[in-house]
Amino acid sequence: MENTNDKEELTLQNVPKAVNYLINEIAEMRVVLTSIETELGLGAHKHRPIGIERACEIFDLPERTIKKMMRNNTIPYYKIEKKIYFFEDELIKWVEKSRVPTFDERYANSRRRY
């Protein structure tokens, strides 16, 4: 069971060995997934409501600018009664969607058209 190229027939005698192998593989996959989530800034710890103060810190903008963006519906936010909420991961994804292509990227795209 240790090498994926070795196709061993599953029998009642080697089921515990197979289960142990699968448990180890899943544990390794969790470690890899956690490190990828951390590198990308994802994960459950990022999907929690934050207030407008924290949103201002993330963008390094004054509160009046964030509120103007809310009035113009250009930033994702939530409103419950009079309280405003954001999700940090949504704000990061929103910024990533607004990426401006570099000159080289624009130039490469324009050359492909001809």
N, CA and C atoms as a LAMMPS dump frame, in Angstrom:
ITEM: TIMESTEP
0
ITEM: NUMBER OF ATOMS
342
ITEM: BOX BOUNDS ff ff ff
-5.0000000000000000e+02 5.0000000000000000e+02
-5.0000000000000000e+02 5.0000000000000000e+02
-5.0000000000000000e+02 5.0000000000000000e+02
ITEM: ATOMS id mol type element x y z
1 1 1 N 0.805 -1.204 0
2 1 2 C 0 0 0
3 1 3 C 0.847 1.267 0
4 2 1 N 2.128 1.158 0.277
5 2 2 C 2.954 2.345 0.422
6 2 3 C 3.228 3.031 -0.899
7 3 1 N 3.31 2.317 -1.97
8 3 2 C 3.562 2.895 -3.279
9 3 3 C 2.29 2.79 -4.102
10 4 1 N 1.878 3.915 -4.694
11 4 2 C 0.627 3.926 -5.454
12 4 3 C 0.733 3.077 -6.716
13 5 1 N 1.955 2.773 -7.173
14 5 2 C 2.126 1.931 -8.354
15 5 3 C 1.884 0.459 -8.033
16 6 1 N 2.044 0.09 -6.769
17 6 2 C 1.795 -1.285 -6.349
18 6 3 C 0.303 -1.473 -6.146
19 7 1 N -0.328 -2.177 -7.08
20 7 2 C -1.773 -2.429 -6.997
21 7 3 C -1.972 -3.73 -6.244
22 8 1 N -2.146 -3.614 -4.948
23 8 2 C -2.34 -4.79 -4.114
24 8 3 C -3.83 -5.041 -3.98
25 9 1 N -4.229 -6.286 -4.113
26 9 2 C -5.646 -6.631 -3.997
27 9 3 C -6.096 -6.403 -2.564
28 10 1 N -7.244 -5.803 -2.411
29 10 2 C -7.784 -5.507 -1.087
30 10 3 C -8.444 -6.762 -0.531
31 11 1 N -7.898 -7.217 0.566
32 11 2 C -8.461 -8.393 1.241
33 11 3 C -8.788 -8.01 2.666
34 12 1 N -9.502 -8.889 3.322
35 12 2 C -9.878 -8.628 4.707
36 12 3 C -8.646 -8.48 5.59
37 13 1 N -7.584 -9.162 5.254
38 13 2 C -6.365 -9.106 6.057
39 13 3 C -5.62 -7.78 5.91
40 14 1 N -5.67 -7.16 4.715
41 14 2 C -4.914 -5.92 4.542
42 14 3 C -5.775 -4.655 4.62
43 15 1 N -7.033 -4.78 5.012
44 15 2 C -7.893 -3.604 5.188
45 15 3 C -7.324 -2.633 6.237
46 16 1 N -6.884 -3.102 7.403
47 16 2 C -6.314 -2.145 8.366
48 16 3 C -5.121 -1.375 7.8
49 17 1 N -4.282 -2.053 7.039
50 17 2 C -3.129 -1.408 6.417
51 17 3 C -3.599 -0.355 5.4
52 18 1 N -4.623 -0.703 4.625
53 18 2 C -5.159 0.231 3.624
54 18 3 C -5.797 1.443 4.295
55 19 1 N -6.542 1.224 5.34
56 19 2 C -7.181 2.326 6.064
57 19 3 C -6.114 3.237 6.672
58 20 1 N -5.101 2.665 7.257
59 20 2 C -4.005 3.447 7.831
60 20 3 C -3.326 4.285 6.761
61 21 1 N -3.103 3.7 5.588
62 21 2 C -2.495 4.416 4.468
63 21 3 C -3.37 5.61 4.07
64 22 1 N -4.666 5.393 3.945
65 22 2 C -5.586 6.472 3.559
66 22 3 C -5.64 7.579 4.608
67 23 1 N -5.624 7.21 5.866
68 23 2 C -5.625 8.208 6.946
69 23 3 C -4.379 9.081 6.853
70 24 1 N -3.231 8.462 6.616
71 24 2 C -1.98 9.227 6.482
72 24 3 C -2.021 10.145 5.268
73 25 1 N -2.547 9.657 4.151
74 25 2 C -2.653 10.478 2.945
75 25 3 C -3.559 11.689 3.183
76 26 1 N -4.684 11.486 3.837
77 26 2 C -5.609 12.586 4.134
78 26 3 C -4.945 13.6 5.049
79 27 1 N -4.217 13.132 6.043
80 27 2 C -3.521 14.043 6.959
81 27 3 C -2.505 14.893 6.2
82 28 1 N -1.773 14.287 5.28
83 28 2 C -0.807 15.042 4.48
84 28 3 C -1.512 16.065 3.583
85 29 1 N -2.646 15.68 3.012
86 29 2 C -3.401 16.596 2.158
87 29 3 C -3.927 17.787 2.956
88 30 1 N -4.343 17.547 4.192
89 30 2 C -4.805 18.653 5.051
90 30 3 C -3.691 19.646 5.323
91 31 1 N -2.502 19.143 5.568
92 31 2 C -1.353 20.02 5.818
93 31 3 C -1.079 20.886 4.592
94 32 1 N -1.087 20.265 3.421
95 32 2 C -0.842 21.001 2.18
96 32 3 C -1.943 22.042 1.953
97 33 1 N -3.187 21.65 2.129
98 33 2 C -4.312 22.565 1.937
99 33 3 C -4.254 23.737 2.908
100 34 1 N -3.917 23.477 4.146
101 34 2 C -3.804 24.548 5.133
102 34 3 C -2.711 25.532 4.75
103 35 1 N -1.586 25.028 4.267
104 35 2 C -0.509 25.933 3.877
105 35 3 C -0.901 26.753 2.651
106 36 1 N -1.629 26.161 1.717
107 36 2 C -2.103 26.906 0.545
108 36 3 C -3.091 27.993 0.962
109 37 1 N -4.025 27.648 1.845
110 37 2 C -4.986 28.635 2.342
111 37 3 C -4.274 29.789 3.03
112 38 1 N -3.261 29.482 3.813
113 38 2 C -2.511 30.512 4.518
114 38 3 C -1.792 31.427 3.536
115 39 1 N -1.154 30.828 2.526
116 39 2 C -0.437 31.623 1.523
117 39 3 C -1.382 32.538 0.749
118 40 1 N -2.584 32.05 0.465
119 40 2 C -3.543 32.832 -0.311
120 40 3 C -4.376 33.767 0.564
121 41 1 N -4.225 33.655 1.871
122 41 2 C -5.004 34.504 2.768
123 41 3 C -6.453 34.073 2.851
124 42 1 N -6.687 32.799 2.692
125 42 2 C -8.044 32.275 2.75
126 42 3 C -8.24 31.528 4.056
127 43 1 N -9.371 30.923 4.187
128 43 2 C -9.639 30.119 5.364
129 43 3 C -10.779 30.69 6.172
130 44 1 N -11.279 29.878 7.065
131 44 2 C -12.44 30.257 7.863
132 44 3 C -12.155 31.456 8.759
133 45 1 N -10.896 31.605 9.212
134 45 2 C -10.576 32.714 10.102
135 45 3 C -10.694 34.059 9.396
136 46 1 N -10.669 34.068 8.052
137 46 2 C -10.804 35.317 7.298
138 46 3 C -12.258 35.619 6.974
139 47 1 N -13.138 34.619 7.039
140 47 2 C -14.545 34.842 6.71
141 47 3 C -15.346 35.038 7.997
142 48 1 N -15.065 36.162 8.611
143 48 2 C -15.809 36.557 9.801
144 48 3 C -16.148 38.033 9.636
145 49 1 N -17.263 38.441 10.176
146 49 2 C -17.645 39.849 9.991
147 49 3 C -16.677 40.794 10.694
148 50 1 N -16.37 41.886 10.01
149 50 2 C -15.535 42.935 10.586
150 50 3 C -16.289 44.247 10.447
151 51 1 N -15.929 45.214 11.249
152 51 2 C -16.574 46.519 11.207
153 51 3 C -15.909 47.461 10.223
154 52 1 N -16.489 48.628 10.105
155 52 2 C -15.978 49.616 9.16
156 52 3 C -14.573 50.086 9.56
157 53 1 N -14.279 50.09 10.852
158 53 2 C -12.954 50.515 11.31
159 53 3 C -11.87 49.596 10.752
160 54 1 N -12.127 48.284 10.804
161 54 2 C -11.15 47.311 10.291
162 54 3 C -11.042 47.418 8.766
163 55 1 N -12.164 47.664 8.09
164 55 2 C -12.132 47.85 6.63
165 55 3 C -11.271 49.062 6.283
166 56 1 N -11.38 50.12 7.077
167 56 2 C -10.551 51.317 6.864
168 56 3 C -9.07 50.978 7.032
169 57 1 N -8.764 50.14 8.023
170 57 2 C -7.371 49.733 8.247
171 57 3 C -6.851 48.904 7.07
172 58 1 N -7.664 47.993 6.576
173 58 2 C -7.244 47.124 5.473
174 58 3 C -6.89 47.954 4.246
175 59 1 N -7.725 48.936 3.926
176 59 2 C -7.509 49.75 2.729
177 59 3 C -6.681 50.998 2.985
178 60 1 N -6.42 51.285 4.254
179 60 2 C -5.704 52.51 4.621
180 60 3 C -6.424 53.731 4.039
181 61 1 N -7.742 53.739 4.263
182 61 2 C -8.595 54.835 3.79
183 61 3 C -9.398 55.389 4.954
184 62 1 N -9.764 56.671 4.868
185 62 2 C -10.615 57.23 5.924
186 62 3 C -12.039 56.677 5.84
187 63 1 N -12.736 56.742 6.946
188 63 2 C -14.1 56.2 7.02
189 63 3 C -15.025 56.87 6.008
190 64 1 N -14.86 58.161 5.785
191 64 2 C -15.745 58.854 4.838
192 64 3 C -15.594 58.31 3.415
193 65 1 N -14.386 57.856 3.061
194 65 2 C -14.169 57.282 1.73
195 65 3 C -14.864 55.928 1.623
196 66 1 N -14.75 55.114 2.657
197 66 2 C -15.426 53.806 2.664
198 66 3 C -16.937 54.01 2.589
199 67 1 N -17.455 54.977 3.341
200 67 2 C -18.898 55.237 3.314
201 67 3 C -19.353 55.728 1.942
202 68 1 N -18.519 56.51 1.273
203 68 2 C -18.852 56.966 -0.08
204 68 3 C -18.909 55.773 -1.027
205 69 1 N -17.961 54.849 -0.876
206 69 2 C -17.958 53.64 -1.7
207 69 3 C -19.215 52.811 -1.441
208 70 1 N -19.67 52.796 -0.184
209 70 2 C -20.899 52.082 0.154
210 70 3 C -22.109 52.754 -0.497
211 71 1 N -22.167 54.077 -0.432
212 71 2 C -23.291 54.795 -1.058
213 71 3 C -23.354 54.537 -2.554
214 72 1 N -22.184 54.423 -3.173
215 72 2 C -22.109 54.177 -4.615
216 72 3 C -22.22 52.692 -4.964
217 73 1 N -22.378 51.856 -3.935
218 73 2 C -22.447 50.393 -4.108
219 73 3 C -21.267 49.851 -4.898
220 74 1 N -20.076 50.344 -4.579
221 74 2 C -18.875 49.856 -5.254
222 74 3 C -18.058 48.906 -4.386
223 75 1 N -18.411 48.758 -3.135
224 75 2 C -17.69 47.881 -2.218
225 75 3 C -18.692 46.899 -1.606
226 76 1 N -18.319 45.623 -1.45
227 76 2 C -19.262 44.665 -0.856
228 76 3 C -19.388 44.882 0.653
229 77 1 N -20.623 45.035 1.108
230 77 2 C -20.865 45.22 2.546
231 77 3 C -22.236 44.677 2.903
232 78 1 N -22.496 44.585 4.202
233 78 2 C -23.755 44.083 4.739
234 78 3 C -24.26 45.084 5.767
235 79 1 N -25.563 45.203 5.852
236 79 2 C -26.15 46.134 6.811
237 79 3 C -27.265 45.422 7.558
238 80 1 N -27.131 45.392 8.875
239 80 2 C -28.164 44.84 9.746
240 80 3 C -28.572 45.957 10.69
241 81 1 N -29.834 46.369 10.523
242 81 2 C -30.344 47.547 11.201
243 81 3 C -29.426 48.721 10.868
244 82 1 N -28.722 49.285 11.816
245 82 2 C -27.847 50.427 11.512
246 82 3 C -26.372 50.056 11.563
247 83 1 N -26.091 48.779 11.733
248 83 2 C -24.705 48.321 11.856
249 83 3 C -24.197 47.817 10.502
250 84 1 N -22.977 48.235 10.143
251 84 2 C -22.349 47.877 8.884
252 84 3 C -21.312 46.778 9.127
253 85 1 N -21.31 45.764 8.241
254 85 2 C -20.357 44.66 8.332
255 85 3 C -19.699 44.42 6.982
256 86 1 N -18.486 43.912 7.041
257 86 2 C -17.733 43.484 5.873
258 86 3 C -17.162 42.109 6.202
259 87 1 N -16.73 41.388 5.172
260 87 2 C -15.967 40.159 5.365
261 87 3 C -14.603 40.399 4.74
262 88 1 N -13.557 40.153 5.514
263 88 2 C -12.198 40.451 5.064
264 88 3 C -11.849 39.716 3.769
265 89 1 N -12.209 38.431 3.684
266 89 2 C -11.888 37.675 2.473
267 89 3 C -12.624 38.221 1.253
268 90 1 N -13.849 38.713 1.432
269 90 2 C -14.588 39.316 0.315
270 90 3 C -13.93 40.613 -0.141
271 91 1 N -13.437 41.4 0.808
272 91 2 C -12.762 42.649 0.449
273 91 3 C -11.49 42.369 -0.344
274 92 1 N -10.758 41.356 0.06
275 92 2 C -9.53 40.997 -0.648
276 92 3 C -9.856 40.518 -2.059
277 93 1 N -10.872 39.672 -2.193
278 93 2 C -11.273 39.2 -3.525
279 93 3 C -11.754 40.358 -4.39
280 94 1 N -12.459 41.299 -3.788
281 94 2 C -12.958 42.468 -4.515
282 94 3 C -11.787 43.289 -5.079
283 95 1 N -10.761 43.474 -4.272
284 95 2 C -9.583 44.215 -4.729
285 95 3 C -8.891 43.442 -5.854
286 96 1 N -8.765 42.137 -5.696
287 96 2 C -8.086 41.323 -6.712
288 96 3 C -8.797 41.39 -8.062
289 97 1 N -10.114 41.543 -8.075
290 97 2 C -10.861 41.654 -9.33
291 97 3 C -10.565 42.964 -10.052
292 98 1 N -10.063 43.952 -9.336
293 98 2 C -9.82 45.273 -9.904
294 98 3 C -8.391 45.446 -10.409
295 99 1 N -7.681 44.361 -10.57
296 99 2 C -6.28 44.441 -10.991
297 99 3 C -6.171 45.092 -12.366
298 100 1 N -5.245 46.012 -12.483
299 100 2 C -4.971 46.695 -13.744
300 100 3 C -3.843 45.939 -14.439
301 101 1 N -4.032 45.561 -15.702
302 101 2 C -2.969 44.822 -16.391
303 101 3 C -1.743 45.696 -16.617
304 102 1 N -0.587 45.073 -16.586
305 102 2 C 0.658 45.795 -16.838
306 102 3 C 0.747 46.16 -18.316
307 103 1 N 1.672 47.022 -18.637
308 103 2 C 1.889 47.412 -20.022
309 103 3 C 2.224 46.19 -20.876
310 104 1 N 3.108 45.338 -20.336
311 104 2 C 3.503 44.133 -21.07
312 104 3 C 2.305 43.221 -21.335
313 105 1 N 1.443 43.07 -20.346
314 105 2 C 0.254 42.233 -20.527
315 105 3 C -0.674 42.825 -21.589
316 106 1 N -0.881 44.129 -21.545
317 106 2 C -1.73 44.769 -22.554
318 106 3 C -1.106 44.661 -23.936
319 107 1 N 0.217 44.859 -24.005
320 107 2 C 0.916 44.792 -25.275
321 107 3 C 0.852 43.379 -25.851
322 108 1 N 1.034 42.364 -24.983
323 108 2 C 0.98 40.968 -25.425
324 108 3 C -0.415 40.64 -25.951
325 109 1 N -1.462 41.143 -25.283
326 109 2 C -2.836 40.886 -25.721
327 109 3 C -3.113 41.582 -27.056
328 110 1 N -2.577 42.756 -27.274
329 110 2 C -2.838 43.473 -28.519
330 110 3 C -2.099 42.826 -29.689
331 111 1 N -0.947 42.212 -29.438
332 111 2 C -0.187 41.546 -30.499
333 111 3 C -0.885 40.27 -30.959
334 112 1 N -1.627 39.615 -30.07
335 112 2 C -2.307 38.362 -30.426
336 112 3 C -3.451 38.596 -31.402
337 113 1 N -4.009 39.787 -31.387
338 113 2 C -5.173 40.083 -32.226
339 113 3 C -4.804 40.137 -33.711
340 114 1 N -3.556 40.433 -34.018
341 114 2 C -3.161 40.605 -35.421
342 114 3 C -2.782 39.319 -36.07
